[in-house]
């Protein structure tokens, strides 16, 4: 059995320290590491020195390639693609990595890189996206850029504050949309006080309002707003705005909309 990292091995029930095979789900590359486990985590051991049986006074090339025996003393190669990937897995802010082989450089990013679609044929660049149960996104657009295409409930995470909250993401062929309000059948009462509209209410799988505080966080970066309305008679109205944001609580979450990009109205035939 292979795992993405030692933490995934822990979450799969492994508790015995030893050599495990890890597998990169993006490139299918496999490599062995030594995993240590405690009560809460699985740890990837990148260096171990026990009894002096391995000479650590070596040149640069040995430290690039790694040396020793995983069951005894060893060095896992800190500048390699292997540790580059592991560094991202262990960094809560990291979502993707770019490894530059020619200069043995590992670059960590807090988002996916939509313009890096493939590195096939370029042996100098290897691009890796983080996968697994711990994967969370800044917004639904970032989830889309990381390859997510199935609409549903996803957990968003602020990489600076580690704040997390759930949202419903809708995906089309070009975008990932964070649904901030949905009204379907009147099952949720929207006639509420100010505090409820600040905190949010309802069910993400039904009718809900996401909450002004969460919307404020989401619109700290440049966002578009898409409004879709449909009547019981089948009339449809759709509007898109190129700029959308709200201020914080000190300004009572005042709304700014700029430049309507599209307005359409569809009336069913009689």
Secondary structure, 3 states (H helix, E strand, C coil): CEECCHHHHHHCCCCCCEEEEEECCCCCCEEEEEEEECCCCEEEECEECCCCCCCCCCCHHHHHHCEECCCCCEECCCCCHHHHHHHHHHCCCCCEEEEEHHHCEEEEECCCCCCCCCCCCCCCEEEEECCCCCCCECCHHHHHHCCCCCCEEEEEECCCCCCEEEEEEEECCCCEEEECEECCCCCCCCCCCHHHHHHCEECCCCCEECCHHHHHHHCCCCCCEEEEEECCCCCEEEEEEEEEEECCHHHCCCEEEEEEEEEEEECCCC
